[in-house]
Amino acid sequence: MAGLMLQGTGSDVGKSTLVAGLCRALVNRGLSVRPFKPQNMSNNAAVTADGGEIGRAQALQAIAARVEPHTLMNPVLLKPQADCAAQLVVHGRVRGTLGAGNFGETRQSLLPEVMESYRRLEAECDLVVIEGAGSPAEINLRAGDIANMGFARAAQVPVMLIGDIDRGGVIAAIVGTRAVLDPDDAAMIRGFLINKFRGDPALFADGYAAIEKLSGWRGFGILPWLAAAKRLPSEDAVVLEQGRRLAPTRKVVACPILPRIANFDDLDPLKLEPEVEVAFVPPGAAIPAEAVLVVLPGAKATIADMAALREFGWDIDILAHRRRGGAILGICSGYQMLGRRIADPLGIEGEAAAVAGLGLLDVETDLTPRKALCRVRGQALGAAFSGYEMHMGVTKGADAARPFARLENGAVDGAVSADGRVIGTYCHGLLGSTELRAALLARLGVASRGEDYDAGVDAALDETAAEIERFLDVDGLIALTGLRPALGRTGA
């Protein structure tokens, strides 16, 4: 039984990608591997084989390890739904809402359940690769921590610290982390990695040596900027491209960046298409008039984001797009926003309320306590697809008599306007299905390249693993866990 934890000097230093790449590298060596993140905060989630939900990054890491995603891999998931509140998901199921006042106390009480999940994973594989959250240098959050050193100390796993050189100040970030940590926490860190290096690593030799001297930690390598990482689904909204200049020769698919946007990786497969330009529209910017398709994405707080959509003037843009004959696709909360009304009589998202939707589909939604979590397969637009549902709410109305999809289990999903230009669906992951993506683009006058999205993700994982093997001391990382690099567990 062995584990290795990757923590970072800050958020978005590449922890998720490195855990995925390391999982694939170790699996390619013949080891049995599982990913694990004790606590995650993200509105991008995936449905697991056991019928729960976990962070999207852990689902990708499971794919990297060539195993099915399972709720054990991310026992605590926080899904922000307001500035000071988050939905609490434990072992894949909604357990309530956390606010600023009860966050610390509740978090600490979850450590036994986190450890139970970890021990179960540890018992079924050679090595668990663990991802931290944020940074252990956030010592104001150390009391009751279950995401970084609190977990590392409880599980007694060695920690590797990741520094992001691309953002600058990496020497201070790593050495500064060492300076502020409690000595017992610092003792859990066995070395560091430099990530996102551009250029010749030899140019950083003096800086690398300085970090080793000042921190007392050994360096395990300098990883270059990973081009393949762009082909992997992203978990955090910080990666959304804002203000990008649009290519005039491509068909624009526009997606407004709602304040609580969720599962925006639904659009990732469109990036495979050379004739398509995906434009994520930030607050304050207009939805491009030249867009052939507007996608309303999922959101963690439908009513609040419906208000934000109006505040930013996007309702005017969308209605104008519709009058010009443009196509609109609403996914999950986006589907609910396309209807005439959204009601939350029980105050599931906050205070009880009811608001008008865009009125582009003749349907109405009532938010309900039960959360639908399931994988689905079916037919839509004359094409086969697979995906998953993850939503609270029941949507009914006249346009639902024209369902978007017919599922294998005999159920129907979604609604379509009379002219077929406005589509709403609860199914995430649709565009990853090659046939359906081609069918949707054909309606927009675009020919699909026909690439297999899942195969592309798998190839990108192999490329990332190859770079990790080339530039990092993987043998040394394995040795930290008590495993033999070539033979697996010590004594095997």
C-alpha positions in Angstrom: 0.0 0.0 0.0 1.6 3.3 -1.1 0.7 6.8 -1.9 2.3 10.0 -3.3 0.8 13.4 -3.0 1.3 16.3 -5.4 0.7 19.7 -3.8 1.3 23.2 -5.4 2.6 26.5 -4.5 -0.7 27.9 -5.6 -3.8 27.2 -7.6 -3.6 26.5 -11.4 0.1 25.4 -11.2 -0.7 22.2 -13.1 -1.5 19.7 -10.3 -4.4 18.1 -12.0 -2.6 17.6 -15.3 0.6 16.2 -13.6 -1.5 13.8 -11.6 -3.2 12.6 -14.8 0.1 12.3 -16.6 1.8 10.5 -13.8 -1.1 8.1 -13.5 -0.7 7.2 -17.2 3.1 6.9 -16.9 2.9 4.5 -14.0 0.1 2.5 -15.6 2.3 2.3 -18.7 5.0 0.8 -16.5 2.7 -1.9 -15.4 1.6 -0.6 -12.0 -2.0 -0.6 -10.8 -2.8 3.0 -10.0 -5.7 5.1 -8.6 -6.1 8.9 -8.5 -7.4 10.6 -5.4 -8.3 14.1 -4.3 -9.5 14.4 -0.7 -11.4 17.7 -1.2 -12.1 19.5 -4.5 -13.9 22.8 -5.2 -15.3 22.9 -8.7 -18.5 23.2 -10.6 -17.1 20.9 -13.3 -18.1 17.4 -12.3 -18.6 14.0 -13.9 -21.0 11.1 -13.2 -19.2 7.9 -11.9 -19.9 4.2 -12.5 -21.4 3.9 -9.0 -24.0 6.6 -9.7 -22.4 9.6 -7.9 -20.4 12.7 -9.0 -16.8 13.7 -8.6 -14.6 16.5 -9.9 -14.0 16.5 -13.6 -10.2 16.3 -13.0 -10.5 13.1 -11.0 -12.6 11.5 -13.8 -9.9 12.4 -16.3 -7.3 11.0 -13.9 -9.2 7.8 -13.7 -9.2 7.6 -17.5 -5.4 8.1 -17.3 -5.1 5.2 -14.9 -7.3 3.1 -17.2 -10.0 2.5 -14.6 -13.6 3.6 -14.2 -14.2 6.8 -12.3 -15.5 6.1 -8.8 -16.8 8.3 -5.9 -14.0 7.0 -3.7 -11.6 9.1 -5.8 -13.0 12.4 -4.7 -14.9 11.9 -1.4 -15.6 15.6 -0.7 -16.7 18.0 -3.6 -17.6 21.6 -2.9 -19.7 23.2 -5.7 -19.9 27.0 -5.3 -23.4 28.3 -5.8 -23.1 31.8 -4.3 -20.3 34.1 -3.1 -20.3 32.6 0.4 -22.0 29.3 0.0 -21.3 25.9 -1.7 -23.1 22.7 -2.2 -21.5 19.9 -0.2 -21.2 16.6 -2.0 -19.8 13.6 0.0 -19.1 10.3 -1.6 -20.9 11.5 -4.7 -24.2 12.6 -3.1 -25.5 16.0 -2.0 -25.3 16.4 1.7 -26.3 20.0 2.1 -24.9 23.5 1.8 -21.8 25.0 3.4 -21.5 28.7 4.3 -18.5 30.7 5.5 -19.7 30.2 9.1 -19.7 26.4 9.2 -17.1 25.6 6.6 -14.1 24.9 8.8 -16.0 22.9 11.4 -17.8 20.7 8.8 -14.6 20.2 6.8 -12.7 18.8 9.8 -15.5 16.4 10.7 -15.2 14.9 7.2 -11.6 13.6 7.6 -12.7 10.1 8.8 -14.8 9.7 5.7 -11.9 11.0 3.5 -9.6 8.5 5.1 -12.0 5.6 4.7 -12.2 6.4 0.9 -8.4 6.6 0.7 -7.8 3.3 2.5 -10.2 1.5 0.3 -8.5 2.8 -2.8 -5.1 2.0 -1.4 -6.1 -1.6 -0.7 -7.0 -2.2 -4.4 -3.9 -1.0 -6.2 -0.1 -0.6 -6.1 -0.1 3.2 -5.8 -2.5 6.1 -5.2 -1.5 9.4 -6.7 -3.1 12.2 -4.7 -3.8 15.7 -5.7 -3.8 18.6 -3.2 -6.0 21.7 -3.4 -4.8 25.3 -3.6 -1.6 25.5 -1.6 -0.3 24.3 1.8 1.2 27.8 2.1 -2.3 29.1 2.9 -1.6 28.5 6.6 -4.7 30.5 7.6 -6.6 27.4 6.4 -4.4 24.9 8.1 -6.7 24.2 11.1 -9.1 21.4 10.1 -7.4 21.0 6.7 -8.3 17.8 4.9 -7.1 18.9 1.4 -3.3 19.3 1.8 -1.1 18.7 4.9 -4.0 17.7 7.1 -4.5 14.7 4.8 -0.8 14.1 4.2 -0.1 13.9 7.9 -3.1 11.6 8.6 -2.3 9.3 5.7 1.5 9.6 6.2 2.2 10.0 2.5 5.2 11.8 1.0 4.5 15.1 -0.7 6.0 16.6 -3.9 5.7 20.4 -4.2 4.9 21.8 -7.7 6.0 25.3 -8.7 4.8 27.1 -11.8 7.7 29.0 -13.4 5.5 30.5 -16.1 3.8 32.9 -13.7 7.1 34.1 -12.3 8.6 34.1 -8.8 8.9 30.3 -8.6 12.0 30.5 -6.4 10.2 32.6 -3.8 7.1 30.5 -4.2 8.8 27.3 -3.3 11.3 28.6 -0.7 8.5 30.8 0.8 6.3 27.8 1.2 9.1 26.1 3.1 9.5 29.2 5.3 5.8 29.5 6.4 5.0 25.8 6.9 5.0 24.2 10.3 8.1 22.1 10.7 6.1 18.8 10.9 4.2 19.8 7.8 7.4 20.7 6.0 8.9 17.4 6.9 6.2 15.7 4.7 7.6 17.4 1.6 10.3 15.3 0.0 11.1 17.4 -3.0 9.9 19.8 -5.7 9.1 19.9 -9.4 9.3 22.9 -11.7 6.3 23.0 -14.2 5.5 25.0 -17.3 9.1 25.9 -18.3 9.5 27.5 -21.7 12.9 27.4 -23.4 16.2 25.7 -22.5 16.0 24.2 -18.9 19.8 24.7 -18.6 19.1 28.5 -18.3 17.4 27.8 -15.0 20.2 25.7 -13.5 21.3 28.3 -11.0 17.8 29.0 -9.9 17.2 25.3 -9.5 20.3 24.9 -7.4 19.2 27.9 -5.3 15.9 26.4 -4.5 17.6 23.2 -3.4 19.9 25.1 -1.2 17.4 27.4 0.4 14.6 24.9 0.8 16.6 21.9 1.7 14.5 19.9 -0.7 15.7 17.9 -3.6 14.6 18.8 -7.1 12.9 16.0 -9.2 13.0 17.7 -12.5 11.9 20.6 -14.8 8.9 19.9 -16.9 8.4 22.0 -20.1 5.2 23.6 -21.2 3.0 20.6 -22.2 1.4 21.2 -25.6 -0.7 18.1 -25.1 -2.4 19.6 -22.1 -4.5 21.9 -24.3 -6.2 18.7 -25.6 -7.3 17.6 -22.2 -10.6 18.7 -20.6 -10.1 21.5 -18.1 -11.7 21.7 -14.7 -11.3 25.3 -13.6 -13.0 28.3 -15.1 -9.7 30.3 -14.9 -8.6 28.5 -18.1 -11.5 30.0 -20.2 -10.1 32.1 -22.9 -11.3 35.7 -22.7 -11.1 38.5 -25.3 -9.6 36.3 -27.9 -9.6 37.7 -31.5 -12.0 35.6 -33.7 -10.8 34.0 -36.9 -12.8 35.6 -39.7 -12.8 32.4 -41.8 -14.4 30.2 -39.2 -18.0 29.7 -37.9 -18.3 31.2 -34.4 -19.9 29.2 -31.6 -20.4 31.6 -28.7 -20.8 30.7 -25.0 -21.3 33.3 -22.3 -19.2 32.9 -19.2 -21.9 32.8 -16.5 -20.7 33.6 -13.0 -21.3 30.1 -11.8 -20.6 28.3 -15.1 -20.4 24.5 -14.8 -19.2 21.7 -17.1 -18.1 24.1 -19.7 -15.9 21.3 -21.1 -19.1 20.3 -23.0 -17.7 22.5 -25.7 -14.2 21.1 -25.8 -14.9 18.6 -28.7 -15.7 21.6 -30.9 -12.1 22.7 -30.7 -11.3 19.6 -32.9 -13.2 21.2 -35.8 -11.0 23.4 -38.1 -14.1 25.3 -39.4 -15.3 26.2 -35.9 -14.2 29.0 -33.5 -15.3 28.6 -29.9 -15.7 32.0 -28.3 -16.2 32.1 -24.5 -17.7 35.6 -23.9 -16.7 37.3 -20.7 -19.0 39.7 -18.7 -19.0 43.1 -20.3 -18.6 41.8 -23.8 -21.4 41.3 -26.3 -22.2 37.9 -27.8 -20.7 38.1 -31.3 -23.3 39.0 -33.9 -21.6 36.6 -36.4 -22.1 33.6 -34.2 -24.0 30.7 -35.9 -24.7 29.0 -32.6 -25.0 30.3 -29.1 -24.6 27.7 -26.3 -26.0 28.4 -22.9 -23.9 26.2 -20.6 -24.6 24.5 -17.3 -24.6 26.7 -14.2 -24.6 25.9 -10.4 -27.2 28.5 -9.6 -29.7 28.8 -12.4 -31.8 31.7 -11.0 -28.8 33.8 -10.0 -27.2 33.2 -13.3 -30.4 34.0 -15.2 -30.3 37.4 -13.4 -26.6 37.8 -14.3 -27.4 37.0 -18.0 -29.9 39.9 -18.0 -27.5 42.2 -16.1 -24.8 41.7 -18.7 -27.2 42.3 -21.6 -26.8 38.8 -23.0 -30.6 38.3 -23.0 -30.8 41.1 -25.6 -28.0 39.6 -27.6 -29.6 36.1 -27.6 -33.0 37.3 -28.6 -31.5 39.3 -31.4 -29.5 36.2 -32.5 -32.8 34.3 -32.5 -34.5 36.9 -34.7 -31.7 36.7 -37.2 -32.4 32.9 -37.5 -29.4 31.8 -35.4 -29.3 28.5 -33.6 -29.3 28.1 -29.8 -28.4 25.1 -27.6 -29.1 25.1 -23.9 -27.5 22.4 -21.8 -28.7 21.6 -18.3 -29.3 24.9 -16.6 -29.0 26.5 -20.0 -32.0 24.5 -21.1 -33.9 25.7 -18.0 -33.0 29.3 -18.9 -34.5 28.9 -22.4 -37.9 28.2 -21.0 -40.7 30.6 -19.9 -40.2 30.3 -16.1 -37.8 28.9 -13.5 -39.2 28.3 -10.0 -37.4 27.4 -6.8 -40.3 27.1 -4.3 -38.2 25.2 -1.7 -35.2 27.6 -1.8 -32.8 24.9 -3.0 -30.4 27.4 -4.6 -31.0 30.1 -1.9 -34.2 32.0 -1.2 -37.4 30.7 -2.6 -38.0 32.5 -5.9 -39.5 32.3 -9.4 -38.1 34.2 -12.4 -38.9 34.5 -16.1 -36.7 32.7 -18.5 -35.8 33.7 -22.1 -39.1 32.3 -23.4 -37.5 30.7 -26.4 -38.9 27.3 -25.5 -42.5 26.6 -24.3 -41.4 24.8 -21.1 -41.2 25.6 -17.4 -38.9 24.3 -14.7 -39.4 23.6 -11.0 -36.2 23.0 -9.1 -36.6 19.9 -6.9 -34.4 18.3 -4.1 -33.7 15.1 -6.0 -30.6 15.3 -8.1 -30.5 13.3 -11.3 -27.1 11.6 -11.7 -26.9 9.0 -14.4 -25.0 8.1 -17.6 -27.1 8.0 -20.7 -27.0 6.7 -24.3 -29.5 7.4 -27.1 -30.3 9.0 -30.4 -30.6 12.6 -31.3 -30.6 14.5 -34.6 -30.5 11.1 -36.3 -27.2 10.2 -34.6 -26.1 8.0 -31.7 -24.6 9.7 -28.6 -23.6 9.0 -25.0 -23.3 11.4 -22.1 -24.6 12.0 -18.6 -27.2 13.9 -16.7 -26.5 15.9 -13.5 -29.2 18.3 -12.5 -31.9 19.3 -10.0 -35.2 20.2 -11.5 -38.1 18.9 -13.6 -38.9 20.6 -17.0 -42.3 20.3 -18.7 -44.2 22.1 -21.4 -45.6 21.9 -24.9 -42.2 22.0 -26.6 -41.1 18.9 -24.6 -43.5 17.0 -26.8 -40.8 17.5 -29.4 -38.0 15.9 -27.4 -34.4 16.4 -28.4 -33.3 12.8 -27.6 -34.7 9.4 -27.2 -32.7 7.4 -24.6 -31.9 3.7 -24.6 -34.0 3.2 -21.4 -37.1 4.4 -23.3 -37.1 7.9 -21.7 -37.0 11.1 -23.7 -34.9 14.2 -23.0 -35.1 17.9 -23.7 -37.2 20.0 -26.0 -37.0 21.6 -29.5 -38.7 24.7 -30.9 -41.1 24.3 -33.8 -38.5 25.4 -36.4 -35.8 23.2 -34.9 -33.4 26.2 -34.2 -33.7 26.2 -30.4 -32.7 23.0 -28.6 -32.7 22.3 -24.8 -31.2 19.2 -23.2 -30.2 17.8 -19.8 -27.5 15.6 -21.4 -23.9 16.7 -20.9 -21.1 15.3 -23.0 -23.1 15.2 -26.2 -20.5 16.8 -28.5 -17.9 14.2 -27.5 -20.0 11.8 -29.7 -18.6 12.1 -33.2 -21.8 11.3 -35.0 -23.9 13.8 -33.0 -21.3 16.5 -33.3 -21.3 16.1 -37.1 -25.1 16.1 -37.2 -25.3 19.4 -35.2 -22.6 21.1 -37.3 -24.3 20.0 -40.5 -27.4 22.0 -39.4 -25.1 25.0 -39.2 -23.6 24.4 -42.6 -20.3 23.1 -41.3 -18.6 19.9 -42.2 -17.1 18.0 -39.3 -13.6 16.6 -39.5 -15.0 13.5 -37.8 -12.3 13.1 -35.2 -12.8 10.8 -32.2 -12.7 13.1 -29.1 -12.1 10.4 -26.6 -9.3 8.9 -28.7 -7.7 12.3 -28.8 -7.8 12.7 -25.0 -6.2 9.3 -24.6 -3.4 10.2 -27.0 -2.8 13.5 -25.2 -2.5 11.5 -21.9 0.1 9.3 -23.5 2.0 12.3 -24.8 1.9 13.9 -21.3 3.1 10.7 -19.7 6.0 10.5 -22.2 7.1 14.1 -21.3 6.9 13.2 -17.6 9.1 10.2 -18.2 11.6 12.3 -20.2 12.0 15.2 -17.9 11.2 14.1 -14.4 12.9 11.5 -12.1 10.0 9.1 -12.1 12.1 6.3 -10.6 12.9 8.6 -7.7 9.2 9.5 -7.3 8.3 5.8 -7.1 11.1 5.1 -4.7 9.7 7.7 -2.2 6.6 5.5 -1.8 8.5 2.4 -0.9 7.8 0.8 -4.3 10.6 -0.5 -6.6 10.6 1.4 -9.9 10.7 -1.8 -12.0 9.0 -4.3 -9.8 6.2 -2.5 -8.0 5.8 -3.0 -4.3 8.9 -3.5 -2.2 9.6 -7.2 -2.0 7.4 -8.1 -5.0 
